[in-house]
Amino acid sequence: MTPLDDILRALLTSYETDGGINHLDGTNLPSQDSIKQLAVDCMHLLFPGYFDERGLTKKEVPGHVGRLLRRFETRLASETEKSLRFACLANPERRARELTDTALARFPELRKLIQTDVAAAFSGDPAARSVEEIIVAYPCVLVISLQRFAHVLYQLGVPLVPRMLTEFAHERTGCDIHPGAEIGSHFFIDHCTGVVIGETAHLGHHVKLYQGVTLGAKSFELDPEGNPIKGVKRHPDIEDHVTIYAHATILGGDTRVGAHSVVGSSVWLLQSVPPHSVVYFKGENLVIRTRQKDESVVETSKPKDFGDWEI
């Protein structure tokens, strides 16, 4: 017997004693490769023609999108059925088809919402030269778009698949947004890397974050056996027209940042602040003051011909 045979025998033993092996005699879990292809196809459906090797003519669009949509539908139904079987839910095949149809019916509405995110990115970054640059080159478009679709699946109660979709975006961008987070329109994450937004966070409209921002939990409530209690409000609420600068950390389910507020870089915030506030550190002291009406937060610009991209 070779050393490799010994390793094989030890591995097989560990599968039996330590777990961590997929369901060999039952349904398989959703495939990571298939979920990645779902994510790619989702972006192609949201922005047809932007990520293809050759351009599309107007005449080709119906056929191209039709083929893509049918492929996407088949794959999503298959992966959803796997996740429902894993969760031991009744009638997984029929239910997967129903959930897939419901999710796909939301695509036109999602596209309209995601257009506001692209518009916010263009308006909020003076370095951007075109809307096309935003779509093909800004990581926030990928991570926000996939989170918005994953959020639809999350609301429908689909297990596993929503989190796998957002983890694909996390892997690609370094930005981790849980599919449960509720996010309003015109959302922009400048630079994107290192941002973390927890499951029960609520973000209003026209929120802008910079790199490294965390919207997280203070601590976990535990049950009598010492296990984390699931489903409780753990993450903060960010109201409309709030800007949060780089590496700020805002924690707690009872923490609320009021509308039209600005949170400075590297702030550690565990308490609510009223609307129209400015939050920053002066030395070692946290300062929360009223924001003056004439205080400007970000530069804004708008192209001469913005077409359907409305701010």
C-alpha positions in Angstrom: 0.0 0.0 0.0 1.4 3.4 -1.0 1.3 6.6 1.1 -1.4 7.9 -1.3 -3.6 4.8 -0.5 -3.2 5.7 3.2 -4.3 9.3 2.6 -7.3 8.1 0.5 -8.4 5.7 3.3 -8.0 8.5 5.9 -10.0 10.9 3.7 -12.8 8.4 3.2 -12.9 7.8 7.0 -13.1 11.6 7.6 -16.1 11.9 5.3 -18.0 9.4 7.4 -16.9 10.7 10.8 -16.6 14.5 10.3 -19.2 15.2 7.6 -18.7 18.1 5.1 -19.5 16.0 2.1 -22.3 16.7 -0.4 -25.4 14.5 -0.4 -24.1 11.4 -2.2 -27.3 9.4 -2.2 -29.7 12.3 -2.5 -30.1 15.6 -4.3 -27.1 17.6 -5.2 -26.6 21.1 -3.9 -26.7 24.0 -6.4 -23.6 24.1 -8.6 -21.2 27.0 -8.1 -20.3 26.9 -11.8 -23.9 27.0 -12.7 -24.6 29.9 -10.3 -21.6 31.8 -11.8 -23.1 31.4 -15.2 -26.5 32.6 -13.9 -24.7 35.7 -12.6 -23.1 36.3 -16.0 -26.3 35.8 -17.9 -28.2 38.0 -15.4 -25.9 40.9 -16.3 -26.4 40.2 -20.0 -30.1 40.3 -19.6 -30.0 43.5 -17.6 -27.5 45.2 -20.1 -27.8 43.4 -23.4 -25.0 44.1 -25.8 -22.7 45.6 -23.2 -20.6 42.5 -22.5 -20.7 40.7 -25.8 -17.6 40.3 -28.1 -19.5 41.9 -31.0 -22.2 44.5 -31.0 -25.9 43.7 -31.5 -28.1 45.2 -34.2 -31.6 46.3 -33.2 -33.0 43.5 -35.4 -31.0 40.9 -33.5 -32.0 42.0 -30.0 -35.3 40.0 -29.8 -33.8 36.7 -30.8 -30.6 37.2 -28.8 -32.5 38.1 -25.6 -35.1 35.4 -26.2 -32.4 32.7 -26.4 -30.6 34.1 -23.3 -33.8 34.3 -21.3 -34.8 30.7 -22.1 -31.3 29.5 -21.1 -31.5 31.6 -17.9 -34.9 30.3 -17.0 -33.9 26.6 -17.4 -30.8 27.1 -15.3 -32.5 29.1 -12.6 -35.3 26.6 -12.3 -32.8 23.7 -12.0 -30.7 25.4 -9.3 -33.8 26.6 -7.4 -35.2 23.0 -7.4 -31.9 21.7 -6.0 -32.1 24.3 -3.2 -35.7 23.5 -2.4 -34.9 19.8 -2.2 -32.0 20.6 0.1 -34.4 22.5 2.3 -36.9 19.5 2.2 -39.7 21.7 0.9 -42.8 20.1 -0.7 -43.2 19.8 -4.5 -39.8 21.2 -5.3 -40.1 20.8 -9.1 -43.4 22.6 -9.4 -42.5 25.2 -6.8 -39.1 25.9 -8.5 -41.0 26.6 -11.8 -43.4 29.0 -10.0 -40.6 30.8 -8.2 -38.6 31.1 -11.4 -41.5 32.6 -13.3 -42.2 35.1 -10.5 -38.6 36.2 -10.3 -38.2 36.6 -14.1 -41.4 38.7 -14.2 -39.6 41.2 -12.0 -36.8 41.8 -14.6 -38.3 44.9 -16.3 -38.9 46.5 -12.9 -35.4 45.6 -11.8 -33.9 47.1 -15.0 -35.7 50.4 -14.3 -34.4 50.4 -10.7 -30.8 49.5 -11.7 -30.8 52.3 -14.2 -31.1 54.7 -11.2 -27.9 53.1 -9.7 -26.0 53.7 -13.0 -27.3 57.3 -13.0 -26.2 57.8 -9.4 -22.7 56.5 -10.2 -22.4 58.9 -13.1 -23.7 61.8 -11.1 -21.6 61.0 -8.1 -18.2 60.5 -9.7 -16.6 63.4 -11.6 -14.1 60.9 -13.0 -16.8 59.1 -15.0 -16.8 60.1 -18.7 -19.9 58.2 -19.9 -22.7 56.0 -18.8 -21.2 53.2 -20.8 -18.0 53.4 -18.8 -20.1 53.0 -15.6 -21.7 49.9 -16.9 -18.7 48.0 -18.2 -16.0 49.2 -15.8 -17.5 50.1 -12.4 -17.6 47.2 -9.9 -20.6 48.7 -8.1 -22.8 48.0 -11.1 -22.1 44.3 -10.9 -22.5 43.9 -7.1 -25.6 46.1 -6.8 -27.3 44.5 -9.8 -26.8 41.0 -8.7 -27.8 41.9 -5.1 -31.0 43.3 -6.4 -31.9 40.2 -8.3 -30.7 38.0 -5.4 -33.0 40.1 -3.1 -36.0 39.1 -5.2 -35.1 35.4 -4.8 -34.5 36.0 -1.0 -37.9 37.6 -0.6 -39.5 34.6 -2.4 -37.9 32.3 0.1 -35.4 30.5 -2.3 -32.7 28.9 -0.2 -28.9 29.0 -1.0 -29.1 30.5 -4.5 -29.4 34.2 -3.4 -26.4 34.0 -1.2 -24.4 32.2 -3.8 -25.2 34.9 -6.4 -24.0 37.7 -4.0 -20.9 35.7 -3.1 -20.0 35.6 -6.8 -20.2 39.4 -6.8 -18.2 39.5 -3.5 -15.5 37.3 -5.1 -15.3 39.6 -8.1 -15.5 43.0 -6.4 -14.5 42.6 -2.8 -17.9 44.1 -1.8 -20.2 41.9 0.3 -23.9 42.8 0.3 -26.2 40.2 1.8 -29.2 39.4 -0.4 -31.5 40.3 2.5 -30.5 43.9 2.7 -33.2 46.3 1.5 -31.8 49.1 -0.7 -33.6 52.1 -2.2 -33.0 53.6 -5.6 -30.0 55.6 -6.8 -27.5 53.6 -4.8 -23.8 54.2 -5.5 -20.7 52.6 -3.9 -17.6 54.5 -5.0 -14.5 52.3 -5.4 -16.5 49.4 -3.9 -13.8 47.3 -2.3 -14.2 46.3 1.3 -17.8 47.3 1.8 -20.0 45.0 3.9 -23.7 45.4 4.3 -25.6 43.0 6.6 -28.8 41.0 6.1 -31.2 43.3 8.0 -29.8 46.6 6.9 -32.2 49.1 5.3 -30.9 51.8 3.0 -33.1 54.6 1.6 -32.9 56.4 -1.7 -29.8 58.3 -2.9 -27.4 56.7 -0.5 -23.7 56.9 -1.4 -20.9 54.8 0.3 -17.2 54.8 -0.2 -14.7 51.9 0.1 -14.4 50.0 3.3 -17.8 51.0 4.9 -19.4 48.4 7.2 -23.0 48.3 8.0 -22.9 45.5 10.6 -24.1 44.1 13.8 -23.0 45.0 17.3 -23.3 41.5 18.7 -25.4 38.4 18.3 -28.3 37.5 20.6 -28.0 34.0 21.8 -30.7 31.4 22.7 -30.5 29.4 26.0 -28.2 26.8 24.3 -25.8 29.6 23.3 -26.6 29.6 19.6 -27.2 32.8 17.6 -30.9 33.8 17.3 -31.8 34.0 13.6 -34.1 36.6 12.0 -33.7 39.5 14.4 -32.9 43.0 13.3 -29.1 43.4 13.7 -28.0 46.0 11.2 -28.5 49.7 10.9 -31.0 51.8 8.9 -29.6 54.5 6.6 -32.2 57.1 5.5 -32.4 59.0 2.2 -29.6 61.2 0.8 -26.9 59.9 3.2 -23.2 59.9 2.3 -20.8 57.6 4.3 -17.1 58.1 3.7 -14.3 55.5 3.6 -13.9 52.9 6.3 -16.7 54.2 8.5 -18.3 51.5 10.7 -21.9 51.7 11.7 -23.3 48.9 13.9 -26.5 47.8 15.4 -30.1 47.1 14.5 -31.3 50.0 16.6 -28.9 52.5 14.9 -30.4 54.9 12.4 -28.6 57.6 10.4 -31.0 60.4 9.6 -31.7 61.7 6.1 -29.3 64.2 4.5 -26.5 63.3 6.9 -22.8 62.8 6.3 -20.7 60.3 8.2 -16.9 61.0 8.0 -14.1 58.6 7.2 -13.1 56.0 9.9 -16.0 56.9 12.2 -17.1 54.2 14.6 -20.8 54.7 15.2 -23.0 52.8 17.6 -25.8 55.3 18.1 -28.5 57.0 16.0 -28.0 60.4 14.6 -30.7 62.9 13.6 -31.4 64.1 10.1 -29.1 66.7 8.6 -26.1 65.7 10.8 -22.4 65.6 10.2 -20.5 62.9 12.1 -16.7 62.8 12.5 -13.9 62.4 15.0 -12.1 65.4 16.4 -9.1 63.8 18.1 -10.5 61.0 20.1 -14.0 62.5 20.5 -17.0 61.7 18.3 -18.6 64.9 17.0 -22.3 64.9 15.9 -23.4 68.3 14.7 -26.1 69.8 12.5 -25.1 70.0 8.9 -25.3 73.5 7.4 -27.6 74.0 4.5 -24.9 75.3 2.2 -22.4 72.4 3.0 -21.7 70.5 -0.3 -21.1 66.8 0.0 -20.2 65.5 -3.5 -19.6 66.9 -6.9 -22.3 66.1 -9.4 -22.4 66.2 -13.2 -24.8 65.1 -15.9 -24.1 64.4 -19.5 -25.7 66.6 -22.1 -27.7 63.7 -23.5 -28.6 61.3 -20.8 -31.3 59.5 -22.7 -33.3 57.1 -20.6 -30.9 57.3 -17.7 -32.8 59.6 -15.3 -31.4 60.9 -12.1 
